[in-house]
Amino acid sequence: MKIEVTAVFEKRGKYYIAYVEEIPGVNTQGKTLEEARENLKEALELVIQTNRELTRKRIAEEIIREPLIIREVEIC
């Protein structure tokens, strides 16, 4: 499955801060743009993994998991 999100990088002093525009809580920093990119990929993977683990720990009578496909949204 391929999911595409928007990575945003901002130069702040000696560091780049990075975050994923569509998913709150996925943010990091790096001394270089490349380091910030790698850190952001890792942060996104960790957030997705943690959210999945938290969902699996919930006690529910019925849980349904299925792919959710969304169309691309253009922002003007």
PAKOL-992475 format. One record per residue (C-alpha): residue number from 1; residue in three letters; y, z, x. Coordinates in steps of 0.02 Angstrom, whole numbers, always signed. Each point is the difference from the previous one (the first is absolute). Example, Ala and Ser with C-alpha at 12.3 -4.5 7.8 and 13.67 -1.06 7.14 Angstrom:
BEGIN
<rec seq="1" type="ALA" v="-225" w="+390" u="+615"/>
<rec seq="2" type="SER" v="+172" w="-33" u="+69"/>
***
This chain:
BEGIN
<rec seq="1" type="MET" v="+0" w="+0" u="+0"/>
<rec seq="2" type="LYS" v="+170" w="-46" u="+66"/>
<rec seq="3" type="ILE" v="+152" w="+103" u="-48"/>
<rec seq="4" type="GLU" v="+172" w="-52" u="+56"/>
<rec seq="5" type="VAL" v="+143" w="+125" u="+7"/>
<rec seq="6" type="THR" v="+172" w="-4" u="+78"/>
<rec seq="7" type="ALA" v="+26" w="+88" u="+166"/>
<rec seq="8" type="VAL" v="+180" w="+50" u="+34"/>
<rec seq="9" type="PHE" v="+62" w="+41" u="+176"/>
<rec seq="10" type="GLU" v="+169" w="+76" u="+40"/>
<rec seq="11" type="LYS" v="+69" w="+27" u="+175"/>
<rec seq="12" type="ARG" v="+73" w="+176" u="+13"/>
<rec seq="13" type="GLY" v="+62" w="+44" u="+172"/>
<rec seq="14" type="LYS" v="-146" w="-15" u="+122"/>
<rec seq="15" type="TYR" v="-133" w="-6" u="-137"/>
<rec seq="16" type="TYR" v="-59" w="-114" u="-139"/>
<rec seq="17" type="ILE" v="-38" w="+83" u="-165"/>
<rec seq="18" type="ALA" v="-125" w="-89" u="-111"/>
<rec seq="19" type="TYR" v="-58" w="+15" u="-179"/>
<rec seq="20" type="VAL" v="-92" w="-96" u="-134"/>
<rec seq="21" type="GLU" v="+121" w="-50" u="-136"/>
<rec seq="22" type="GLU" v="-127" w="+6" u="-143"/>
<rec seq="23" type="ILE" v="-92" w="+162" u="+42"/>
<rec seq="24" type="PRO" v="+96" w="+164" u="+14"/>
<rec seq="25" type="GLY" v="-58" w="+113" u="+141"/>
<rec seq="26" type="VAL" v="-53" w="-137" u="+119"/>
<rec seq="27" type="ASN" v="+124" w="+19" u="+142"/>
<rec seq="28" type="THR" v="+4" w="+25" u="+187"/>
<rec seq="29" type="GLN" v="+98" w="-40" u="+158"/>
<rec seq="30" type="GLY" v="-23" w="-74" u="+172"/>
<rec seq="31" type="LYS" v="+93" w="-24" u="+163"/>
<rec seq="32" type="THR" v="-30" w="-188" u="-12"/>
<rec seq="33" type="LEU" v="-15" w="-118" u="-146"/>
<rec seq="34" type="GLU" v="-183" w="-32" u="+45"/>
<rec seq="35" type="GLU" v="-37" w="+187" u="+6"/>
<rec seq="36" type="ALA" v="+83" w="+23" u="-169"/>
<rec seq="37" type="ARG" v="-105" w="-143" u="-73"/>
<rec seq="38" type="GLU" v="-163" w="+76" u="+63"/>
<rec seq="39" type="ASN" v="+50" w="+174" u="-59"/>
<rec seq="40" type="LEU" v="+44" w="-69" u="-171"/>
<rec seq="41" type="LYS" v="-170" w="-84" u="-20"/>
<rec seq="42" type="GLU" v="-84" w="+164" u="+45"/>
<rec seq="43" type="ALA" v="+111" w="+98" u="-121"/>
<rec seq="44" type="LEU" v="-42" w="-120" u="-142"/>
<rec seq="45" type="GLU" v="-186" w="+12" u="+35"/>
<rec seq="46" type="LEU" v="+9" w="+191" u="+2"/>
<rec seq="47" type="VAL" v="+96" w="+11" u="-164"/>
<rec seq="48" type="ILE" v="-123" w="-117" u="-87"/>
<rec seq="49" type="GLN" v="-150" w="+94" u="+71"/>
<rec seq="50" type="THR" v="+73" w="+169" u="-51"/>
<rec seq="51" type="ASN" v="+41" w="-59" u="-176"/>
<rec seq="52" type="ARG" v="-178" w="-65" u="-22"/>
<rec seq="53" type="GLU" v="-74" w="+164" u="+61"/>
<rec seq="54" type="LEU" v="+111" w="+101" u="-117"/>
<rec seq="55" type="THR" v="-50" w="-109" u="-147"/>
<rec seq="56" type="ARG" v="-185" w="+21" u="+38"/>
<rec seq="57" type="LYS" v="+18" w="+190" u="+4"/>
<rec seq="58" type="ARG" v="+68" w="+6" u="-178"/>
<rec seq="59" type="ILE" v="-118" w="+55" u="-135"/>
<rec seq="60" type="ALA" v="+5" w="-116" u="-149"/>
<rec seq="61" type="GLU" v="-117" w="-46" u="-138"/>
<rec seq="62" type="GLU" v="+21" w="-184" u="+39"/>
<rec seq="63" type="ILE" v="+86" w="-91" u="+142"/>
<rec seq="64" type="ILE" v="+18" w="-188" u="-1"/>
<rec seq="65" type="ARG" v="+44" w="-91" u="+160"/>
<rec seq="66" type="GLU" v="+45" w="-184" u="-1"/>
<rec seq="67" type="PRO" v="+107" w="-122" u="+99"/>
<rec seq="68" type="LEU" v="+179" w="-15" u="-58"/>
<rec seq="69" type="ILE" v="+88" w="-164" u="+36"/>
<rec seq="70" type="ILE" v="+187" w="-11" u="-17"/>
<rec seq="71" type="ARG" v="+111" w="-150" u="+10"/>
<rec seq="72" type="GLU" v="+133" w="-16" u="+134"/>
<rec seq="73" type="VAL" v="+168" w="+70" u="-54"/>
<rec seq="74" type="GLU" v="+158" w="-81" u="+66"/>
<rec seq="75" type="ILE" v="+152" w="+109" u="+27"/>
<rec seq="76" type="CYS" v="+168" w="-88" u="+3"/>
***
